[in-house]
Amino acid sequence: MRKIKTSGKSKTNQEILADKALMFKKEAKKNIAKAKKNLKLAEKKVETYMKDNPVKAAAIAAGIGAIVGAGVAAIIKGKRRR
């Protein structure tokens, strides 16, 4: 194995890759924690909006359901024609 000198110590390529992998793993964990925090905040905002505007929230949910249903129906209809 080839040794590379870094900060007074020689490291193999494998050790360097292991260090980088650990660094990326730590960064990924930070990003996941941040995403979870943002999702919790978004969840609270949605819950608050639904409590403050129940009729509007129900109308939005019904509209989204109708759009999704129409899309699924169009896909199924398109597959039957083949």
Secondary structure, DSSP 8 states (H G I E B T S, - for coil): --EEEETTEEEEHHHHHHHHHHHHHHHHHHHHHHHHHHHHHHHHHHHHHHHH-HHHHHHHHHHHHHHHHHHHHHHHHHHHT-
